[in-house]
Amino acid sequence: MAQNGWGAALRAAFPYTVPIFAGFWFLGLTYGIYMHSAGFSFVYPMLMSMAIFAGSMEFIATSLLLAPFDPLAALLLTLMVNGRHVFYGISMLERYKGLGWKKPFLIFWLCDETFSINYTANTPAGIDRGRFYFCVSILNYLYWVSGATLGGLFGGLLAFDTKGLSFAMTAMFVVIFLEQWKNDPEHRSMFLGFAVAVLALLAFGPQGFMIPAMVGILAGLLALRSRFTGGAA
C-alpha cells in the first residue's frame, strides 16, 4: 500500500536528484553571473528562471533582450530550441495520467533531467507515484531557480573580470554536442547538423543564420529519419 505522506515521497525523490543539484547549481550560478555581466539585476535571472525554466533558452534570451526587438524570431527560435519537449510530453502522457492538480505543475517543470528520472526510475515501494514525480520535479526546479538567483546576487559582489563569461553558453552547447557524439556511434545526425549550419552561415551571415539552420536541420532529420532509425517508419 502506497504511503500518502509527502515527507516519504520527498525523502525517496531526493537521492535521485542529487546529481542534478550539482549540475543545476553550477550552471544556474553561471547563468546568473552572466546576466549580471550583461547589465541585468538579479531580479531578471530569478524571474526568468522561474517563468521560463529552460536553461539553454534562458542563456539565449539574454542575447535576445540585448538585441533589436524581433518577437517573431524569438518565438521561432524558442520553438526550435525547446521543440524536443513535445516528445518528452508525449512520452509522459501515460505516466502523468490521473494525477489531478499535480499534472499542470509536472508539465511546466518537465525538463531533460526531470524527464530522465521520472521516465526511467521505478517509484520506490510504498511511495505514492504522483507525489514521487512531483517531488523530483519541484526539487530540480528549485535547484535551478536558486542557482540562477544566487548567481545574479553574487555577480555584483564578485571582484573579478567577467569579460568573456558569455562563452559559457557556447561551452554548454559544445558539451551537449560532445555528449551526443559519444552516444551516437554513427554520428550521421551530427554531420547533418554541422553541414546545414555551415551552409546557413554562408547564406545568411552570422546575424541571421540561426533560425534557417534550425529549420533546415529539423527538415533534414525528418526527411532522413528512416535512415537514422535503421529503416523504422
Secondary structure as UniProt FT lines:
FT   HELIX           6..37
FT   TURN            38..39
FT   HELIX           43..51
FT   HELIX           55..66
FT   HELIX           71..81
FT   TURN            82..83
FT   HELIX           84..92
FT   TURN            93..98
FT   TURN            100..101
FT   HELIX           102..108
FT   HELIX           112..120
FT   TURN            125..126
FT   HELIX           129..155
FT   TURN            156..157
FT   TURN            163..166
FT   HELIX           167..183
FT   HELIX           188..204
FT   TURN            206..208
FT   HELIX           210..223
FT   HELIX           225..228
FT   TURN            229..231
//
